[in-house]
């Protein structure tokens, strides 16, 4: 779970999920109300975790696996993505 770099409070899973849907380049800490920025590696890891079940789609089609199993893999990737979020005080360039 992410930890605020200013107040050192660890966010809950529910708070992290809510902040995951914010499309600004920063998020606001629910405890100290200060701006926090997702690290670049965190952005990459979270996006890979959410997109990774899409790579399994050809296997599901090839082996005729049930649709609920595919949906379960999407839900599992989404539910585990907050554990990959890391925060920083300052923004770093993407390259």
N, CA, C and O of each residue as an XYZ file, in Angstrom:
380
protein
N       0.835     -1.173      0.000
C       0.000      0.000      0.000
C       0.886      1.245      0.000
O       1.976      1.238      0.572
N       0.417      2.299     -0.638
C       1.236      3.512     -0.670
C       1.312      4.179      0.698
O       0.405      4.076      1.524
N       2.417      4.858      0.899
C       2.640      5.582      2.145
C       2.965      7.028      1.797
O       3.835      7.291      0.968
N       2.264      7.964      2.433
C       2.502      9.382      2.189
C       3.927      9.732      2.605
O       4.382      9.337      3.679
N       4.619     10.466      1.758
C       6.005     10.817      2.040
C       6.109     11.991      3.021
O       7.185     12.242      3.562
N       5.024     12.699      3.253
C       5.047     13.817      4.200
C       4.642     13.385      5.604
O       5.381     13.619      6.560
N       3.467     12.754      5.740
C       2.972     12.396      7.074
C       3.262     10.945      7.449
O       3.017     10.547      8.588
N       3.777     10.149      6.517
C       4.162      8.751      6.729
C       2.988      7.831      7.067
O       3.199      6.742      7.600
N       1.764      8.247      6.769
C       0.601      7.384      6.974
C       0.430      6.459      5.782
O       0.611      6.867      4.635
N       0.087      5.230      6.057
C      -0.159      4.255      5.006
C      -1.638      4.294      4.644
O      -2.505      4.246      5.516
N      -1.911      4.382      3.352
C      -3.288      4.459      2.879
C      -3.934      3.082      2.940
O      -3.257      2.055      2.884
N      -5.234      3.085      3.055
C      -5.972      1.818      3.028
C      -6.195      1.406      1.571
O      -5.978      2.189      0.647
N      -6.632      0.165      1.392
C      -6.900     -0.339      0.048
C      -8.007      0.480     -0.607
O      -7.913      0.835     -1.782
N      -9.054      0.777      0.159
C     -10.199      1.518     -0.376
C      -9.797      2.934     -0.792
O     -10.214      3.404     -1.850
N      -8.995      3.619      0.027
C      -8.522      4.961     -0.325
C      -7.658      4.923     -1.577
O      -7.740      5.809     -2.427
N      -6.842      3.904     -1.682
C      -5.949      3.779     -2.831
C      -6.732      3.530     -4.114
O      -6.404      4.081     -5.164
N      -7.770      2.697     -4.029
C      -8.611      2.453     -5.206
C      -9.269      3.756     -5.654
O      -9.310      4.050     -6.849
N      -9.780      4.534     -4.708
C     -10.415      5.807     -5.052
C      -9.424      6.739     -5.733
O      -9.764      7.391     -6.720
N      -8.211      6.807     -5.220
C      -7.192      7.694     -5.785
C      -6.657      7.173     -7.117
O      -6.076      7.937     -7.887
N      -6.844      5.894     -7.397
C      -6.374      5.339     -8.667
C      -7.149      5.893     -9.852
O      -6.628      5.940    -10.966
N      -8.380      6.311     -9.623
C      -9.213      6.816    -10.704
C      -9.059      8.313    -10.927
O      -9.752      8.883    -11.770
N      -8.165      8.959    -10.190
C      -7.912     10.384    -10.383
C      -6.960     10.528    -11.564
O      -5.888      9.923    -11.579
N      -7.352     11.330    -12.553
C      -6.539     11.446    -13.763
C      -5.642     12.673    -13.740
O      -5.136     13.082    -14.786
N      -5.434     13.264    -12.578
C      -4.473     14.345    -12.449
C      -3.097     13.716    -12.271
O      -2.983     12.519    -12.007
N      -2.061     14.526    -12.414
C      -0.717     13.964    -12.259
C      -0.336     13.831    -10.788
O       0.728     13.300    -10.469
N      -1.194     14.307     -9.895
C      -0.937     14.182     -8.461
C      -2.199     13.676     -7.770
O      -3.292     13.732     -8.332
N      -2.035     13.186     -6.560
C      -3.153     12.774     -5.714
C      -3.010     13.493     -4.378
O      -1.909     13.885     -3.992
N      -4.106     13.660     -3.689
C      -4.112     14.339     -2.396
C      -4.154     13.284     -1.293
O      -4.988     12.379     -1.316
N      -3.255     13.413     -0.340
C      -3.215     12.497      0.793
C      -4.489     12.695      1.630
O      -4.834     13.829      1.960
N      -5.189     11.612      1.974
C      -6.407     11.757      2.764
C      -6.152     12.154      4.222
O      -7.083     12.529      4.934
N      -4.914     12.073      4.657
C      -4.600     12.385      6.050
C      -4.081     13.812      6.224
O      -4.611     14.573      7.033
N      -3.046     14.173      5.466
C      -2.441     15.505      5.638
C      -2.873     16.500      4.570
O      -2.517     17.677      4.641
N      -3.642     16.040      3.574
C      -4.172     16.885      2.495
C      -3.088     17.535      1.639
O      -3.320     18.590      1.048
N      -1.924     16.928      1.565
C      -0.829     17.433      0.740
C      -0.782     16.669     -0.579
O      -1.244     15.532     -0.668
N      -0.220     17.310     -1.597
C      -0.090     16.670     -2.908
C       0.995     15.602     -2.862
O       2.071     15.797     -2.297
N       0.677     14.475     -3.471
C       1.626     13.393     -3.641
C       1.590     12.978     -5.109
O       0.543     13.036     -5.754
N       2.730     12.564     -5.623
C       2.848     12.181     -7.030
C       3.183     10.701     -7.084
O       4.012     10.213     -6.317
N       2.529      9.990     -8.000
C       2.878      8.586     -8.211
C       4.250      8.517     -8.875
O       4.543      9.302     -9.777
N       5.083      7.592     -8.439
C       6.394      7.445     -9.061
C       6.222      6.849    -10.450
O       5.220      6.193    -10.735
N       7.199      7.081    -11.303
C       7.122      6.564    -12.679
C       7.068      5.042    -12.709
O       6.307      4.461    -13.484
N       7.859      4.405    -11.882
C       7.833      2.937    -11.860
C       6.480      2.438    -11.357
O       5.997      1.397    -11.804
N       5.877      3.163    -10.443
C       4.556      2.803     -9.941
C       3.507      2.906    -11.040
O       2.649      2.031    -11.163
N       3.570      3.962    -11.837
C       2.629      4.123    -12.954
C       2.765      2.971    -13.942
O       1.768      2.420    -14.409
N       3.991      2.616    -14.252
C       4.234      1.526    -15.199
C       3.746      0.188    -14.646
O       3.092     -0.578    -15.353
N       4.061     -0.088    -13.394
C       3.669     -1.360    -12.793
C       2.153     -1.492    -12.686
O       1.600     -2.559    -12.952
N       1.480     -0.407    -12.296
C       0.031     -0.458    -12.172
C      -0.640     -0.658    -13.524
O      -1.603     -1.416    -13.638
N      -0.136      0.018    -14.540
C      -0.743     -0.144    -15.860
C      -0.497     -1.543    -16.413
O      -1.376     -2.116    -17.056
N       0.678     -2.093    -16.174
C       0.971     -3.449    -16.631
C       0.088     -4.468    -15.914
O      -0.346     -5.448    -16.521
N      -0.178     -4.246    -14.635
C      -1.010     -5.185    -13.882
C      -2.440     -5.187    -14.387
O      -3.081     -6.237    -14.429
N      -2.944     -4.033    -14.767
C      -4.320     -3.951    -15.239
C      -4.444     -4.451    -16.677
O      -5.473     -5.016    -17.048
N      -3.408     -4.249    -17.488
C      -3.451     -4.660    -18.891
C      -3.076     -6.130    -19.059
O      -3.459     -6.741    -20.058
N      -2.357     -6.705    -18.138
C      -1.834     -8.060    -18.301
C      -2.900     -9.127    -18.573
O      -2.618    -10.042    -19.346
N      -4.105     -9.075    -17.990
C      -5.089    -10.100    -18.365
C      -5.462    -10.067    -19.845
O      -5.922    -11.072    -20.387
N      -5.270     -8.929    -20.502
C      -5.561     -8.847    -21.940
C      -4.626     -9.742    -22.740
O      -4.997    -10.243    -23.802
N      -3.428     -9.941    -22.240
C      -2.470    -10.816    -22.921
C      -2.918    -12.271    -22.848
O      -2.518    -13.095    -23.670
N      -3.749    -12.577    -21.859
C      -4.234    -13.947    -21.710
C      -5.416    -14.261    -22.616
O      -5.799    -15.422    -22.759
N      -5.988    -13.245    -23.222
C      -7.174    -13.437    -24.055
C      -6.972    -14.484    -25.156
O      -7.857    -15.319    -25.344
N      -5.862    -14.483    -25.890
C      -5.678    -15.546    -26.898
C      -5.661    -16.952    -26.294
O      -6.131    -17.901    -26.921
N      -5.122    -17.088    -25.079
C      -5.122    -18.405    -24.430
C      -6.535    -18.841    -24.074
O      -6.887    -20.014    -24.202
N      -7.346    -17.874    -23.620
C      -8.729    -18.197    -23.289
C      -9.497    -18.636    -24.535
O     -10.321    -19.548    -24.473
N      -9.227    -17.990    -25.651
C      -9.899    -18.350    -26.898
C      -9.373    -19.685    -27.420
O     -10.152    -20.540    -27.839
N      -8.051    -19.864    -27.396
C      -7.433    -21.073    -27.930
C      -7.858    -22.322    -27.156
O      -8.161    -23.354    -27.756
N      -7.881    -22.230    -25.837
C      -8.202    -23.396    -25.009
C      -9.658    -23.435    -24.581
O     -10.051    -24.290    -23.788
N     -10.465    -22.508    -25.104
C     -11.897    -22.478    -24.833
C     -12.192    -22.462    -23.329
O     -13.016    -23.231    -22.834
N     -11.504    -21.572    -22.620
C     -11.708    -21.430    -21.181
C     -12.958    -20.589    -20.919
O     -13.321    -19.761    -21.754
N     -13.618    -20.783    -19.787
C     -14.870    -20.073    -19.516
C     -14.658    -18.568    -19.290
O     -13.636    -18.142    -18.752
N     -15.630    -17.795    -19.708
C     -15.583    -16.344    -19.573
C     -15.469    -15.888    -18.115
O     -14.734    -14.936    -17.853
N     -16.159    -16.518    -17.150
C     -16.007    -16.065    -15.763
C     -14.565    -16.129    -15.260
O     -14.168    -15.332    -14.410
N     -13.789    -17.065    -15.777
C     -12.383    -17.147    -15.379
C     -11.600    -15.946    -15.890
O     -10.728    -15.435    -15.188
N     -11.899    -15.492    -17.097
C     -11.268    -14.291    -17.644
C     -11.668    -13.067    -16.831
O     -10.825    -12.232    -16.501
N     -12.943    -12.961    -16.512
C     -13.404    -11.825    -15.710
C     -12.786    -11.844    -14.321
O     -12.471    -10.793    -13.763
N     -12.613    -13.026    -13.767
C     -11.966    -13.155    -12.469
C     -10.510    -12.696    -12.527
O     -10.018    -12.083    -11.579
N      -9.823    -12.985    -13.620
C      -8.432    -12.548    -13.751
C      -8.349    -11.023    -13.867
O      -7.425    -10.413    -13.330
N      -9.310    -10.402    -14.564
C      -9.346     -8.938    -14.628
C      -9.606     -8.339    -13.250
O      -8.956     -7.371    -12.856
N     -10.553     -8.917    -12.521
C     -10.865     -8.414    -11.189
C      -9.680     -8.579    -10.240
O      -9.403     -7.686     -9.439
N      -8.990     -9.694    -10.320
C      -7.830     -9.934     -9.459
C      -6.712     -8.933     -9.757
O      -6.082     -8.415     -8.835
N      -6.466     -8.663    -11.027
C      -5.433     -7.689    -11.392
C      -5.808     -6.298    -10.903
O      -4.955     -5.558    -10.412
N      -7.078     -5.944    -11.036
C      -7.549     -4.640    -10.568
C      -7.456     -4.546     -9.051
O      -7.058     -3.508     -8.522
N      -7.818     -5.615     -8.341
C      -7.810     -5.603     -6.881
C      -6.397     -5.559     -6.307
O      -6.184     -5.036     -5.213
N      -5.434     -6.108     -7.043
C      -4.057     -6.135     -6.550
C      -3.247     -4.909     -6.966
O      -2.164     -4.677     -6.429
N      -3.753     -4.130     -7.906
C      -2.984     -2.981     -8.396
C      -2.678     -1.922     -7.323
O      -1.621     -1.298     -7.419
N      -3.523     -1.674     -6.310
C      -3.143     -0.685     -5.291
C      -1.885     -1.050     -4.509
O      -1.214     -0.172     -3.966
N      -1.568     -2.322     -4.450
C      -0.355     -2.732     -3.742
C       0.911     -2.315     -4.490
O       2.007     -2.361     -3.931
N       0.762     -1.912     -5.741
C       1.908     -1.503     -6.554
C       2.141      0.005     -6.543
O       3.156      0.471     -7.061
N       1.217      0.776     -5.962
C       1.337      2.233     -5.988
C       2.380      2.710     -4.971
O       2.353      2.330     -3.800
N       3.285      3.543     -5.447
C       4.288      4.194     -4.605
C       4.170      5.699     -4.811
O       3.845      6.153     -5.907
N       4.431      6.469     -3.768
C       4.262      7.917     -3.834
C       5.579      8.643     -3.625
O       6.520      8.113     -3.035
N       5.619      9.867     -4.124
C       6.794     10.725     -3.993
C       6.327     12.153     -3.746
O       5.184     12.504     -4.040
N       7.216     12.967     -3.208
C       6.893     14.382     -2.972
C       7.040     15.226     -4.226
O       6.294     16.186     -4.421
N       7.995     14.878     -5.078
C       8.227     15.698     -6.273
C       8.037     14.874     -7.532
O       8.238     13.660     -7.547
N       7.647     15.563     -8.575
C       7.396     14.931     -9.862
C       8.726     14.723    -10.606
O       9.591     15.598    -10.605
N       8.869     13.571    -11.227
C      10.059     13.263    -12.016
C       9.656     13.170    -13.479
O       8.531     12.773    -13.782
N      10.549     13.528    -14.391
C      10.204     13.389    -15.803
C      10.031     11.922    -16.195
O      10.614     11.034    -15.572
N       9.242     11.679    -17.210
C       8.970     10.315    -17.637
C      10.159      9.672    -18.344
O      10.214      8.445    -18.425
N      11.084     10.426    -18.843
C      12.221      9.855    -19.562
C      13.517     10.140    -18.880
O      14.572      9.726    -19.362
